[in-house]
Amino acid sequence: MKEINSRHKLFIEEYLINGFNGLKAYQKVYPDASYETAQKNSSKLLTNTDIKQYISDSQQEMINKKEVTKENLIDLLYDIAKTADRNSDRISSINTLNKMLGFNEVRRIDITSDGKTLTDLIGFEEGE
Protein backbone atom coordinates (compact mmCIF):
# COMPACT_ATOMS: atom_id res chain seq x y z
CA MET A 1 0.00 0.00 0.00
CA LYS A 2 1.29 3.44 -0.93
CA GLU A 3 1.65 6.17 1.66
CA ILE A 4 -1.51 8.26 2.02
CA ASN A 5 -0.90 12.01 1.92
CA SER A 6 -1.87 14.19 4.89
CA ARG A 7 -4.94 15.74 3.24
CA HIS A 8 -6.27 12.33 2.28
CA LYS A 9 -5.71 11.14 5.85
CA LEU A 10 -7.75 14.12 7.07
CA PHE A 11 -10.46 13.23 4.54
CA ILE A 12 -10.54 9.64 5.82
CA GLU A 13 -10.66 10.73 9.47
CA GLU A 14 -13.52 13.11 8.76
CA TYR A 15 -15.28 10.41 6.71
CA LEU A 16 -15.10 8.01 9.64
CA ILE A 17 -16.17 10.65 12.17
CA ASN A 18 -19.15 12.01 10.24
CA GLY A 19 -20.78 8.66 9.59
CA PHE A 20 -19.31 7.83 6.16
CA ASN A 21 -20.38 10.92 4.23
CA GLY A 22 -17.67 11.39 1.62
CA LEU A 23 -19.06 14.65 0.26
CA LYS A 24 -19.11 16.34 3.66
CA ALA A 25 -15.67 14.98 4.52
CA TYR A 26 -14.25 16.35 1.29
CA GLN A 27 -15.90 19.75 1.83
CA LYS A 28 -14.41 19.94 5.33
CA VAL A 29 -10.87 19.17 4.14
CA TYR A 30 -11.18 21.21 0.93
CA PRO A 31 -13.50 24.08 1.90
CA ASP A 32 -12.90 26.03 -1.33
CA ALA A 33 -13.99 23.18 -3.60
CA SER A 34 -17.32 23.54 -5.38
CA TYR A 35 -20.16 21.13 -4.61
CA GLU A 36 -19.67 19.37 -7.94
CA THR A 37 -15.92 19.02 -7.42
CA ALA A 38 -16.41 17.74 -3.88
CA GLN A 39 -18.98 15.22 -5.08
CA LYS A 40 -16.79 13.96 -7.91
CA ASN A 41 -13.51 13.87 -6.00
CA SER A 42 -14.93 12.32 -2.82
CA SER A 43 -16.36 9.50 -4.88
CA LYS A 44 -13.05 9.09 -6.67
CA LEU A 45 -11.13 8.99 -3.38
CA LEU A 46 -13.47 6.39 -1.91
CA THR A 47 -12.86 4.06 -4.86
CA ASN A 48 -9.06 4.35 -4.58
CA THR A 49 -7.76 0.96 -3.40
CA ASP A 50 -5.12 2.46 -1.07
CA ILE A 51 -7.69 4.72 0.57
CA LYS A 52 -10.21 1.87 0.86
CA GLN A 53 -7.56 -0.22 2.58
CA TYR A 54 -6.63 2.65 4.90
CA ILE A 55 -10.31 3.09 5.84
CA SER A 56 -10.67 -0.63 6.47
CA ASP A 57 -7.51 -0.71 8.60
CA SER A 58 -8.66 2.36 10.55
CA GLN A 59 -12.05 0.80 11.24
CA GLN A 60 -10.44 -2.43 12.42
CA GLU A 61 -8.08 -0.47 14.66
CA MET A 62 -11.03 1.40 16.21
CA ILE A 63 -12.85 -1.88 16.80
CA ASN A 64 -9.78 -3.41 18.42
CA LYS A 65 -9.23 -0.39 20.66
CA LYS A 66 -12.81 -0.28 21.85
CA GLU A 67 -13.37 -4.02 21.76
CA VAL A 68 -16.54 -3.43 19.81
CA THR A 69 -18.41 -6.61 19.00
CA LYS A 70 -21.86 -7.27 17.66
CA GLU A 71 -22.77 -8.77 21.01
CA ASN A 72 -21.68 -5.60 22.84
CA LEU A 73 -23.71 -3.45 20.47
CA ILE A 74 -26.77 -5.67 20.82
CA ASP A 75 -26.50 -5.52 24.62
CA LEU A 76 -26.14 -1.74 24.55
CA LEU A 77 -29.08 -1.25 22.19
CA TYR A 78 -31.20 -3.63 24.25
CA ASP A 79 -30.43 -1.61 27.39
CA ILE A 80 -31.37 1.62 25.62
CA ALA A 81 -34.61 0.07 24.38
CA LYS A 82 -35.51 -0.88 27.95
CA THR A 83 -34.34 2.18 29.87
CA ALA A 84 -34.28 5.25 27.63
CA ASP A 85 -36.29 8.22 28.88
CA ARG A 86 -37.55 9.23 25.46
CA ASN A 87 -39.73 6.95 23.37
CA SER A 88 -37.93 8.10 20.23
CA ASP A 89 -34.64 6.75 21.64
CA ARG A 90 -36.30 3.45 22.48
CA ILE A 91 -37.83 3.15 19.02
CA SER A 92 -34.55 4.06 17.35
CA SER A 93 -32.65 1.41 19.29
CA ILE A 94 -35.31 -1.21 18.51
CA ASN A 95 -35.15 -0.34 14.80
CA THR A 96 -31.36 -0.64 14.85
CA LEU A 97 -31.58 -3.99 16.63
CA ASN A 98 -34.08 -5.23 14.06
CA LYS A 99 -31.72 -4.28 11.22
CA MET A 100 -28.70 -5.85 12.92
CA LEU A 101 -30.54 -9.08 13.57
CA GLY A 102 -32.10 -9.21 10.10
CA PHE A 103 -35.71 -8.92 11.24
CA ASN A 104 -36.42 -6.20 8.67
CA GLU A 105 -35.39 -8.27 5.67
CA VAL A 106 -38.05 -8.79 3.08
CA ARG A 107 -38.62 -12.44 2.41
CA ARG A 108 -39.81 -13.31 -1.05
CA ILE A 109 -41.51 -16.51 -1.94
CA ASP A 110 -41.39 -17.46 -5.58
CA ILE A 111 -44.52 -19.32 -6.59
CA THR A 112 -44.91 -20.45 -10.15
CA SER A 113 -47.95 -22.16 -11.55
CA ASP A 114 -46.80 -23.30 -15.00
CA GLY A 115 -50.17 -22.15 -16.30
CA LYS A 116 -52.19 -24.28 -13.87
CA THR A 117 -55.09 -22.91 -11.87
CA LEU A 118 -54.94 -22.69 -8.12
CA THR A 119 -57.42 -25.58 -7.73
CA ASP A 120 -55.24 -27.75 -10.01
CA LEU A 121 -52.18 -26.93 -7.93
CA ILE A 122 -53.90 -27.65 -4.63
CA GLY A 123 -55.56 -30.80 -5.93
CA PHE A 124 -59.20 -29.96 -5.29
CA GLU A 125 -61.82 -31.26 -7.61
CA GLU A 126 -64.64 -28.93 -8.53
CA GLY A 127 -67.70 -29.54 -6.43
CA GLU A 128 -65.75 -30.66 -3.35
N, CA, C and O atoms as a GROMACS GRO file, in nm:
protein
  512
    1MET      N    1   0.085  -0.118   0.000
    1MET     CA    2   0.000   0.000   0.000
    1MET      C    3   0.089   0.124   0.000
    1MET      O    4   0.185   0.132   0.076
    2LYS      N    5   0.054   0.220  -0.087
    2LYS     CA    6   0.129   0.344  -0.093
    2LYS      C    7   0.096   0.431   0.028
    2LYS      O    8  -0.008   0.415   0.092
    3GLU      N    9   0.187   0.522   0.057
    3GLU     CA   10   0.165   0.617   0.166
    3GLU      C   11   0.051   0.711   0.129
    3GLU      O   12   0.045   0.762   0.016
    4ILE      N   13  -0.038   0.735   0.222
    4ILE     CA   14  -0.151   0.826   0.202
    4ILE      C   15  -0.106   0.966   0.242
    4ILE      O   16  -0.046   0.984   0.349
    5ASN      N   17  -0.134   1.066   0.157
    5ASN     CA   18  -0.090   1.201   0.192
    5ASN      C   19  -0.175   1.259   0.306
    5ASN      O   20  -0.281   1.207   0.338
    6SER      N   21  -0.126   1.365   0.366
    6SER     CA   22  -0.187   1.419   0.489
    6SER      C   23  -0.331   1.468   0.466
    6SER      O   24  -0.417   1.450   0.553
    7ARG      N   25  -0.357   1.527   0.352
    7ARG     CA   26  -0.494   1.574   0.324
    7ARG      C   27  -0.590   1.456   0.308
    7ARG      O   28  -0.704   1.462   0.352
    8HIS      N   29  -0.543   1.352   0.245
    8HIS     CA   30  -0.627   1.233   0.228
    8HIS      C   31  -0.652   1.166   0.363
    8HIS      O   32  -0.760   1.113   0.387
    9LYS      N   33  -0.552   1.167   0.450
    9LYS     CA   34  -0.571   1.114   0.585
    9LYS      C   35  -0.677   1.195   0.659
    9LYS      O   36  -0.761   1.138   0.729
   10LEU      N   37  -0.673   1.327   0.645
   10LEU     CA   38  -0.775   1.412   0.707
   10LEU      C   39  -0.913   1.380   0.650
   10LEU      O   40  -1.012   1.374   0.724
   11PHE      N   41  -0.920   1.360   0.519
   11PHE     CA   42  -1.046   1.323   0.454
   11PHE      C   43  -1.099   1.193   0.514
   11PHE      O   44  -1.218   1.184   0.547
   12ILE      N   45  -1.013   1.094   0.528
   12ILE     CA   46  -1.054   0.964   0.582
   12ILE      C   47  -1.101   0.978   0.726
   12ILE      O   48  -1.204   0.922   0.763
   13GLU      N   49  -1.027   1.053   0.807
   13GLU     CA   50  -1.066   1.073   0.946
   13GLU      C   51  -1.203   1.139   0.955
   13GLU      O   52  -1.288   1.097   1.033
   14GLU      N   53  -1.222   1.242   0.875
   14GLU     CA   54  -1.352   1.311   0.876
   14GLU      C   55  -1.462   1.218   0.826
   14GLU      O   56  -1.573   1.221   0.878
   15TYR      N   57  -1.433   1.138   0.726
   15TYR     CA   58  -1.528   1.041   0.671
   15TYR      C   59  -1.573   0.943   0.779
   15TYR      O   60  -1.691   0.911   0.789
   16LEU      N   61  -1.478   0.895   0.858
   16LEU     CA   62  -1.510   0.801   0.964
   16LEU      C   63  -1.587   0.869   1.078
   16LEU      O   64  -1.676   0.809   1.138
   17ILE      N   65  -1.553   0.992   1.107
   17ILE     CA   66  -1.617   1.065   1.217
   17ILE      C   67  -1.760   1.103   1.183
   17ILE      O   68  -1.849   1.094   1.268
   18ASN      N   69  -1.784   1.147   1.059
   18ASN     CA   70  -1.915   1.201   1.024
   18ASN      C   71  -2.017   1.095   0.981
   18ASN      O   72  -2.127   1.129   0.938
   19GLY      N   73  -1.982   0.970   0.993
   19GLY     CA   74  -2.078   0.866   0.959
   19GLY      C   75  -2.073   0.825   0.814
   19GLY      O   76  -2.175   0.787   0.756
   20PHE      N   77  -1.956   0.832   0.753
   20PHE     CA   78  -1.931   0.783   0.616
   20PHE      C   79  -1.994   0.869   0.507
   20PHE      O   80  -2.046   0.817   0.409
   21ASN      N   81  -1.991   1.000   0.525
   21ASN     CA   82  -2.038   1.092   0.423
   21ASN      C   83  -1.917   1.152   0.353
   21ASN      O   84  -1.854   1.246   0.403
   22GLY      N   85  -1.884   1.096   0.236
   22GLY     CA   86  -1.767   1.139   0.162
   22GLY      C   87  -1.773   1.284   0.117
   22GLY      O   88  -1.673   1.355   0.122
   23LEU      N   89  -1.890   1.327   0.072
   23LEU     CA   90  -1.906   1.465   0.026
   23LEU      C   91  -1.875   1.564   0.137
   23LEU      O   92  -1.798   1.658   0.117
   24LYS      N   93  -1.934   1.543   0.254
   24LYS     CA   94  -1.911   1.634   0.366
   24LYS      C   95  -1.766   1.630   0.413
   24LYS      O   96  -1.708   1.732   0.449
   25ALA      N   97  -1.707   1.511   0.412
   25ALA     CA   98  -1.567   1.498   0.452
   25ALA      C   99  -1.478   1.576   0.357
   25ALA      O  100  -1.387   1.647   0.400
   26TYR      N  101  -1.504   1.564   0.228
   26TYR     CA  102  -1.425   1.635   0.129
   26TYR      C  103  -1.441   1.786   0.145
   26TYR      O  104  -1.343   1.860   0.138
   27GLN      N  105  -1.564   1.832   0.166
   27GLN     CA  106  -1.590   1.975   0.183
   27GLN      C  107  -1.520   2.030   0.307
   27GLN      O  108  -1.478   2.146   0.308
   28LYS      N  109  -1.507   1.949   0.411
   28LYS     CA  110  -1.441   1.994   0.533
   28LYS      C  111  -1.291   2.009   0.511
   28LYS      O  112  -1.229   2.105   0.558
   29VAL      N  113  -1.232   1.915   0.438
   29VAL     CA  114  -1.087   1.917   0.414
   29VAL      C  115  -1.051   2.015   0.303
   29VAL      O  116  -0.945   2.077   0.307
   30TYR      N  117  -1.140   2.029   0.206
   30TYR     CA  118  -1.118   2.121   0.093
   30TYR      C  119  -1.233   2.221   0.088
   30TYR      O  120  -1.320   2.211   0.001
   31PRO      N  121  -1.234   2.318   0.179
   31PRO     CA  122  -1.350   2.408   0.190
   31PRO      C  123  -1.374   2.498   0.068
   31PRO      O  124  -1.484   2.548   0.049
   32ASP      N  125  -1.273   2.517  -0.015
   32ASP     CA  126  -1.290   2.603  -0.132
   32ASP      C  127  -1.341   2.528  -0.255
   32ASP      O  128  -1.369   2.590  -0.358
   33ALA      N  129  -1.353   2.398  -0.246
   33ALA     CA  130  -1.400   2.318  -0.360
   33ALA      C  131  -1.549   2.340  -0.381
   33ALA      O  132  -1.625   2.354  -0.286
   34SER      N  133  -1.590   2.342  -0.507
   34SER     CA  134  -1.732   2.354  -0.538
   34SER      C  135  -1.803   2.225  -0.500
   34SER      O  136  -1.740   2.122  -0.478
   35TYR      N  137  -1.935   2.231  -0.494
   35TYR     CA  138  -2.016   2.113  -0.461
   35TYR      C  139  -1.989   2.002  -0.561
   35TYR      O  140  -1.970   1.887  -0.523
   36GLU      N  141  -1.988   2.036  -0.690
   36GLU     CA  142  -1.967   1.936  -0.794
   36GLU      C  143  -1.829   1.871  -0.783
   36GLU      O  144  -1.816   1.750  -0.798
   37THR      N  145  -1.728   1.954  -0.757
   37THR     CA  146  -1.592   1.902  -0.742
   37THR      C  147  -1.583   1.811  -0.620
   37THR      O  148  -1.524   1.703  -0.626
   38ALA      N  149  -1.643   1.854  -0.511
   38ALA     CA  150  -1.641   1.774  -0.388
   38ALA      C  151  -1.711   1.641  -0.411
   38ALA      O  152  -1.665   1.536  -0.365
   39GLN      N  153  -1.822   1.645  -0.480
   39GLN     CA  154  -1.898   1.522  -0.508
   39GLN      C  155  -1.815   1.426  -0.594
   39GLN      O  156  -1.805   1.307  -0.564
   40LYS      N  157  -1.757   1.478  -0.698
   40LYS     CA  158  -1.679   1.396  -0.791
   40LYS      C  159  -1.553   1.341  -0.724
   40LYS      O  160  -1.524   1.221  -0.733
   41ASN      N  161  -1.479   1.428  -0.657
   41ASN     CA  162  -1.351   1.387  -0.600
   41ASN      C  163  -1.368   1.298  -0.476
   41ASN      O  164  -1.285   1.210  -0.453
   42SER      N  165  -1.472   1.320  -0.398
   42SER     CA  166  -1.493   1.232  -0.282
   42SER      C  167  -1.524   1.091  -0.329
   42SER      O  168  -1.475   0.993  -0.272
   43SER      N  169  -1.605   1.081  -0.432
   43SER     CA  170  -1.636   0.950  -0.488
   43SER      C  171  -1.511   0.883  -0.543
   43SER      O  172  -1.490   0.763  -0.525
   44LYS      N  173  -1.430   0.962  -0.610
   44LYS     CA  174  -1.305   0.909  -0.667
   44LYS      C  175  -1.211   0.861  -0.557
   44LYS      O  176  -1.150   0.754  -0.568
   45LEU      N  177  -1.199   0.939  -0.449
   45LEU     CA  178  -1.113   0.899  -0.338
   45LEU      C  179  -1.161   0.768  -0.275
   45LEU      O  180  -1.081   0.681  -0.241
   46LEU      N  181  -1.291   0.757  -0.259
   46LEU     CA  182  -1.347   0.640  -0.191
   46LEU      C  183  -1.337   0.512  -0.274
   46LEU      O  184  -1.358   0.402  -0.222
   47THR      N  185  -1.306   0.525  -0.403
   47THR     CA  186  -1.286   0.406  -0.486
   47THR      C  187  -1.138   0.373  -0.502
   47THR      O  188  -1.104   0.269  -0.560
   48ASN      N  189  -1.049   0.458  -0.452
   48ASN     CA  190  -0.906   0.435  -0.458
   48ASN      C  191  -0.871   0.318  -0.365
   48ASN      O  192  -0.907   0.320  -0.248
   49THR      N  193  -0.802   0.218  -0.418
   49THR     CA  194  -0.776   0.096  -0.340
   49THR      C  195  -0.691   0.124  -0.216
   49THR      O  196  -0.714   0.062  -0.112
   50ASP      N  197  -0.595   0.214  -0.224
   50ASP     CA  198  -0.512   0.246  -0.107
   50ASP      C  199  -0.596   0.313   0.001
   50ASP      O  200  -0.579   0.285   0.120
   51ILE      N  201  -0.684   0.402  -0.040
   51ILE     CA  202  -0.770   0.472   0.057
   51ILE      C  203  -0.871   0.375   0.116
   51ILE      O  204  -0.898   0.380   0.236
   52LYS      N  205  -0.928   0.288   0.034
   52LYS     CA  206  -1.021   0.188   0.086
   52LYS      C  207  -0.954   0.099   0.190
   52LYS      O  208  -1.014   0.065   0.292
   53GLN      N  209  -0.830   0.061   0.163
   53GLN     CA  210  -0.756  -0.022   0.258
   53GLN      C  211  -0.726   0.055   0.387
   53GLN      O  212  -0.736  -0.001   0.497
   54TYR      N  213  -0.691   0.181   0.373
   54TYR     CA  214  -0.663   0.265   0.491
   54TYR      C  215  -0.789   0.280   0.576
   54TYR      O  216  -0.782   0.275   0.699
   55ILE      N  217  -0.903   0.298   0.512
   55ILE     CA  218  -1.031   0.309   0.584
   55ILE      C  219  -1.059   0.178   0.657
   55ILE      O  220  -1.096   0.178   0.774
   56SER      N  221  -1.043   0.067   0.587
   56SER     CA  222  -1.067  -0.063   0.647
   56SER      C  223  -0.975  -0.088   0.767
   56SER      O  224  -1.020  -0.135   0.871
   57ASP      N  225  -0.847  -0.055   0.751
   57ASP     CA  226  -0.751  -0.071   0.860
   57ASP      C  227  -0.788   0.019   0.978
   57ASP      O  228  -0.779  -0.023   1.094
   58SER      N  229  -0.828   0.142   0.949
   58SER     CA  230  -0.866   0.236   1.055
   58SER      C  231  -0.989   0.186   1.131
   58SER      O  232  -0.994   0.196   1.254
   59GLN      N  233  -1.086   0.133   1.060
   59GLN     CA  234  -1.205   0.080   1.124
   59GLN      C  235  -1.170  -0.039   1.213
   59GLN      O  236  -1.220  -0.050   1.325
   60GLN      N  237  -1.084  -0.127   1.164
   60GLN     CA  238  -1.044  -0.243   1.243
   60GLN      C  239  -0.968  -0.199   1.367
   60GLN      O  240  -0.986  -0.256   1.474
   61GLU      N  241  -0.884  -0.099   1.352
   61GLU     CA  242  -0.808  -0.047   1.466
   61GLU      C  243  -0.903   0.011   1.572
   61GLU      O  244  -0.883  -0.011   1.691
   62MET      N  245  -1.005   0.084   1.528
   62MET     CA  246  -1.103   0.140   1.621
   62MET      C  247  -1.178   0.028   1.692
   62MET      O  248  -1.203   0.036   1.812
   63ILE      N  249  -1.214  -0.074   1.620
   63ILE     CA  250  -1.285  -0.188   1.680
   63ILE      C  251  -1.196  -0.256   1.784
   63ILE      O  252  -1.242  -0.290   1.893
   64ASN      N  253  -1.070  -0.275   1.749
   64ASN     CA  254  -0.978  -0.341   1.842
   64ASN      C  255  -0.955  -0.258   1.968
   64ASN      O  256  -0.947  -0.312   2.078
   65LYS      N  257  -0.945  -0.127   1.951
   65LYS     CA  258  -0.923  -0.039   2.066
   65LYS      C  259  -1.042  -0.040   2.160
   65LYS      O  260  -1.026  -0.042   2.282
   66LYS      N  261  -1.159  -0.037   2.105
   66LYS     CA  262  -1.280  -0.028   2.186
   66LYS      C  263  -1.341  -0.164   2.216
   66LYS      O  264  -1.439  -0.173   2.290
   67GLU      N  265  -1.284  -0.269   2.160
   67GLU     CA  266  -1.337  -0.402   2.176
   67GLU      C  267  -1.486  -0.407   2.141
   67GLU      O  268  -1.568  -0.462   2.214
   68VAL      N  269  -1.517  -0.348   2.028
   68VAL     CA  270  -1.654  -0.344   1.981
   68VAL      C  271  -1.687  -0.476   1.916
   68VAL      O  272  -1.617  -0.521   1.825
   69THR      N  273  -1.793  -0.538   1.962
   69THR     CA  274  -1.841  -0.661   1.900
   69THR      C  275  -1.990  -0.646   1.876
   69THR      O  276  -2.055  -0.559   1.933
   70LYS      N  277  -2.042  -0.730   1.790
   70LYS     CA  278  -2.186  -0.727   1.766
   70LYS      C  279  -2.262  -0.754   1.895
   70LYS      O  280  -2.366  -0.694   1.920
   71GLU      N  281  -2.210  -0.844   1.976
   71GLU     CA  282  -2.277  -0.877   2.101
   71GLU      C  283  -2.282  -0.756   2.193
   71GLU      O  284  -2.385  -0.730   2.257
   72ASN      N  285  -2.170  -0.681   2.201
   72ASN     CA  286  -2.168  -0.560   2.284
   72ASN      C  287  -2.271  -0.459   2.235
   72ASN      O  288  -2.343  -0.399   2.314
   73LEU      N  289  -2.276  -0.441   2.104
   73LEU     CA  290  -2.371  -0.345   2.047
   73LEU      C  291  -2.515  -0.388   2.072
   73LEU      O  292  -2.600  -0.305   2.104
   74ILE      N  293  -2.541  -0.516   2.057
   74ILE     CA  294  -2.677  -0.567   2.082
   74ILE      C  295  -2.715  -0.544   2.227
   74ILE      O  296  -2.826  -0.501   2.256
   75ASP      N  297  -2.622  -0.574   2.320
   75ASP     CA  298  -2.650  -0.552   2.462
   75ASP      C  299  -2.678  -0.405   2.491
   75ASP      O  300  -2.772  -0.372   2.563
   76LEU      N  301  -2.596  -0.317   2.434
   76LEU     CA  302  -2.614  -0.174   2.455
   76LEU      C  303  -2.748  -0.126   2.401
   76LEU      O  304  -2.821  -0.054   2.469
   77LEU      N  305  -2.781  -0.166   2.279
   77LEU     CA  306  -2.908  -0.125   2.219
   77LEU      C  307  -3.027  -0.180   2.295
   77LEU      O  308  -3.129  -0.113   2.309
   78TYR      N  309  -3.014  -0.302   2.345
   78TYR     CA  310  -3.120  -0.362   2.425
   78TYR      C  311  -3.142  -0.283   2.554
   78TYR      O  312  -3.256  -0.259   2.594
   79ASP      N  313  -3.032  -0.243   2.618
   79ASP     CA  314  -3.043  -0.162   2.739
   79ASP      C  315  -3.110  -0.028   2.711
   79ASP      O  316  -3.194   0.018   2.789
   80ILE      N  317  -3.074   0.034   2.599
   80ILE     CA  318  -3.136   0.162   2.561
   80ILE      C  319  -3.285   0.142   2.537
   80ILE      O  320  -3.367   0.223   2.580
   81ALA      N  321  -3.320   0.034   2.468
   81ALA     CA  322  -3.461   0.007   2.438
   81ALA      C  323  -3.542  -0.011   2.566
   81ALA      O  324  -3.660   0.025   2.571
   82LYS      N  325  -3.480  -0.065   2.669
   82LYS     CA  326  -3.552  -0.088   2.795
   82LYS      C  327  -3.553   0.033   2.888
   82LYS      O  328  -3.648   0.052   2.963
   83THR      N  329  -3.449   0.116   2.883
   83THR     CA  330  -3.434   0.218   2.987
   83THR      C  331  -3.435   0.363   2.940
   83THR      O  332  -3.435   0.453   3.023
   84ALA      N  333  -3.435   0.387   2.812
   84ALA     CA  334  -3.428   0.526   2.763
   84ALA      C  335  -3.548   0.607   2.811
   84ALA      O  336  -3.659   0.556   2.820
   85ASP      N  337  -3.522   0.733   2.841
   85ASP     CA  338  -3.629   0.822   2.888
   85ASP      C  339  -3.726   0.860   2.776
   85ASP      O  340  -3.846   0.871   2.797
   86ARG      N  341  -3.671   0.880   2.658
   86ARG     CA  342  -3.755   0.923   2.546
   86ARG      C  343  -3.797   0.804   2.461
   86ARG      O  344  -3.716   0.716   2.431
   87ASN      N  345  -3.923   0.803   2.423
   87ASN     CA  346  -3.973   0.695   2.336
   87ASN      C  347  -3.900   0.690   2.204
   87ASN      O  348  -3.877   0.583   2.149
   88SER      N  349  -3.863   0.808   2.151
   88SER     CA  350  -3.794   0.810   2.023
   88SER      C  351  -3.660   0.738   2.032
   88SER      O  352  -3.619   0.673   1.935
   89ASP      N  353  -3.591   0.747   2.145
   89ASP     CA  354  -3.464   0.675   2.164
   89ASP      C  355  -3.489   0.525   2.171
   89ASP      O  356  -3.412   0.446   2.117
   90ARG      N  357  -3.597   0.487   2.239
   90ARG     CA  358  -3.630   0.345   2.248
   90ARG      C  359  -3.662   0.288   2.110
   90ARG      O  360  -3.612   0.182   2.073
   91ILE      N  361  -3.744   0.360   2.035
   91ILE     CA  362  -3.783   0.315   1.902
   91ILE      C  363  -3.662   0.306   1.810
   91ILE      O  364  -3.647   0.210   1.734
   92SER      N  365  -3.576   0.405   1.818
   92SER     CA  366  -3.455   0.406   1.735
   92SER      C  367  -3.366   0.286   1.766
   92SER      O  368  -3.313   0.223   1.674
   93SER      N  369  -3.349   0.255   1.894
   93SER     CA  370  -3.265   0.141   1.929
   93SER      C  371  -3.330   0.009   1.886
   93SER      O  372  -3.260  -0.083   1.844
   94ILE      N  373  -3.461   0.000   1.897
   94ILE     CA  374  -3.531  -0.121   1.851
   94ILE      C  375  -3.517  -0.137   1.700
   94ILE      O  376  -3.493  -0.248   1.652
   95ASN      N  377  -3.532  -0.028   1.626
   95ASN     CA  378  -3.515  -0.034   1.480
   95ASN      C  379  -3.374  -0.078   1.442
   95ASN      O  380  -3.356  -0.158   1.351
   96THR      N  381  -3.275  -0.026   1.512
   96THR     CA  382  -3.136  -0.064   1.485
   96THR      C  383  -3.113  -0.211   1.517
   96THR      O  384  -3.047  -0.282   1.442
   97LEU      N  385  -3.168  -0.257   1.629
   97LEU     CA  386  -3.158  -0.399   1.664
   97LEU      C  387  -3.222  -0.486   1.556
   97LEU      O  388  -3.165  -0.588   1.516
   98ASN      N  389  -3.340  -0.446   1.510
   98ASN     CA  390  -3.408  -0.523   1.406
   98ASN      C  391  -3.323  -0.535   1.280
   98ASN      O  392  -3.315  -0.642   1.220
   99LYS      N  393  -3.258  -0.425   1.241
   99LYS     CA  394  -3.172  -0.428   1.122
   99LYS      C  395  -3.052  -0.518   1.145
   99LYS      O  396  -3.016  -0.598   1.058
  100MET      N  397  -2.988  -0.504   1.262
  100MET     CA  398  -2.870  -0.585   1.292
  100MET      C  399  -2.901  -0.734   1.293
  100MET      O  400  -2.820  -0.815   1.248
  101LEU      N  401  -3.016  -0.768   1.343
  101LEU     CA  402  -3.054  -0.908   1.357
  101LEU      C  403  -3.126  -0.964   1.234
  101LEU      O  404  -3.158  -1.082   1.228
  102GLY      N  405  -3.151  -0.876   1.135
  102GLY     CA  406  -3.210  -0.921   1.010
  102GLY      C  407  -3.361  -0.936   1.012
  102GLY      O  408  -3.419  -0.998   0.923
  103PHE      N  409  -3.426  -0.879   1.114
  103PHE     CA  410  -3.571  -0.892   1.124
  103PHE      C  411  -3.645  -0.806   1.022
  103PHE      O  412  -3.764  -0.827   0.998
  104ASN      N  413  -3.577  -0.709   0.964
  104ASN     CA  414  -3.642  -0.620   0.867
  104ASN      C  415  -3.629  -0.668   0.724
  104ASN      O  416  -3.680  -0.605   0.632
  105GLU      N  417  -3.561  -0.779   0.703
  105GLU     CA  418  -3.538  -0.827   0.567
  105GLU      C  419  -3.670  -0.874   0.505
  105GLU      O  420  -3.751  -0.941   0.568
  106VAL      N  421  -3.687  -0.836   0.382
  106VAL     CA  422  -3.805  -0.879   0.308
  106VAL      C  423  -3.780  -1.021   0.258
  106VAL      O  424  -3.678  -1.050   0.196
  107ARG      N  425  -3.873  -1.106   0.288
  107ARG     CA  426  -3.862  -1.244   0.241
  107ARG      C  427  -3.956  -1.262   0.123
  107ARG      O  428  -4.075  -1.232   0.131
  108ARG      N  429  -3.901  -1.311   0.015
  108ARG     CA  430  -3.981  -1.331  -0.105
  108ARG      C  431  -4.001  -1.480  -0.127
  108ARG      O  432  -3.909  -1.560  -0.111
  109ILE      N  433  -4.120  -1.512  -0.162
  109ILE     CA  434  -4.152  -1.651  -0.194
  109ILE      C  435  -4.187  -1.655  -0.341
  109ILE      O  436  -4.279  -1.586  -0.386
  110ASP      N  437  -4.115  -1.735  -0.415
  110ASP     CA  438  -4.139  -1.746  -0.558
  110ASP      C  439  -4.235  -1.862  -0.582
  110ASP      O  440  -4.201  -1.978  -0.557
  111ILE      N  441  -4.352  -1.830  -0.629
  111ILE     CA  442  -4.452  -1.932  -0.659
  111ILE      C  443  -4.480  -1.926  -0.808
  111ILE      O  444  -4.519  -1.822  -0.862
  112THR      N  445  -4.460  -2.038  -0.873
  112THR     CA  446  -4.491  -2.045  -1.015
  112THR      C  447  -4.599  -2.149  -1.036
  112THR      O  448  -4.606  -2.249  -0.964
  113SER      N  449  -4.681  -2.125  -1.134
  113SER     CA  450  -4.795  -2.216  -1.155
  113SER      C  451  -4.785  -2.296  -1.284
  113SER      O  452  -4.864  -2.388  -1.305
  114ASP      N  453  -4.692  -2.263  -1.370
  114ASP     CA  454  -4.680  -2.330  -1.500
  114ASP      C  455  -4.812  -2.332  -1.575
  114ASP      O  456  -4.842  -2.427  -1.647
  115GLY      N  457  -4.891  -2.226  -1.558
  115GLY     CA  458  -5.017  -2.215  -1.630
  115GLY      C  459  -5.132  -2.288  -1.566
  115GLY      O  460  -5.243  -2.285  -1.619
  116LYS      N  461  -5.112  -2.354  -1.452
  116LYS     CA  462  -5.219  -2.428  -1.387
  116LYS      C  463  -5.300  -2.333  -1.299
  116LYS      O  464  -5.251  -2.230  -1.253
  117THR      N  465  -5.426  -2.370  -1.278
  117THR     CA  466  -5.509  -2.291  -1.188
  117THR      C  467  -5.476  -2.327  -1.045
  117THR      O  468  -5.411  -2.429  -1.019
  118LEU      N  469  -5.519  -2.245  -0.953
  118LEU     CA  470  -5.494  -2.269  -0.812
  118LEU      C  471  -5.556  -2.402  -0.767
  118LEU      O  472  -5.494  -2.477  -0.691
  119THR      N  473  -5.678  -2.432  -0.813
  119THR     CA  474  -5.742  -2.558  -0.773
  119THR      C  475  -5.665  -2.678  -0.827
  119THR      O  476  -5.659  -2.782  -0.760
  120ASP      N  477  -5.606  -2.666  -0.948
  120ASP     CA  478  -5.524  -2.775  -1.001
  120ASP      C  479  -5.398  -2.795  -0.914
  120ASP      O  480  -5.357  -2.908  -0.887
  121LEU      N  481  -5.339  -2.684  -0.872
  121LEU     CA  482  -5.217  -2.693  -0.793
  121LEU      C  483  -5.243  -2.752  -0.655
  121LEU      O  484  -5.162  -2.829  -0.603
  122ILE      N  485  -5.356  -2.716  -0.596
  122ILE     CA  486  -5.390  -2.765  -0.463
  122ILE      C  487  -5.443  -2.908  -0.469
  122ILE      O  488  -5.426  -2.984  -0.374
  123GLY      N  489  -5.505  -2.943  -0.577
  123GLY     CA  490  -5.556  -3.080  -0.593
  123GLY      C  491  -5.703  -3.094  -0.559
  123GLY      O  492  -5.749  -3.206  -0.537
  124PHE      N  493  -5.778  -2.986  -0.554
  124PHE     CA  494  -5.920  -2.996  -0.529
  124PHE      C  495  -5.994  -3.022  -0.658
  124PHE      O  496  -5.960  -2.967  -0.763
  125GLU      N  497  -6.093  -3.104  -0.648
  125GLU     CA  498  -6.182  -3.126  -0.761
  125GLU      C  499  -6.297  -3.028  -0.749
  125GLU      O  500  -6.339  -2.995  -0.638
  126GLU      N  501  -6.347  -2.982  -0.861
  126GLU     CA  502  -6.464  -2.893  -0.853
  126GLU      C  503  -6.580  -2.966  -0.794
  126GLU      O  504  -6.604  -3.083  -0.825
  127GLY      N  505  -6.654  -2.898  -0.707
  127GLY     CA  506  -6.770  -2.954  -0.643
  127GLY      C  507  -6.737  -3.013  -0.507
  127GLY      O  508  -6.827  -3.059  -0.437
  128GLU      N  509  -6.611  -3.013  -0.468
  128GLU     CA  510  -6.575  -3.066  -0.335
  128GLU      C  511  -6.601  -2.966  -0.227
  128GLU      O  512  -6.575  -2.994  -0.110
   0.00000   0.00000   0.00000
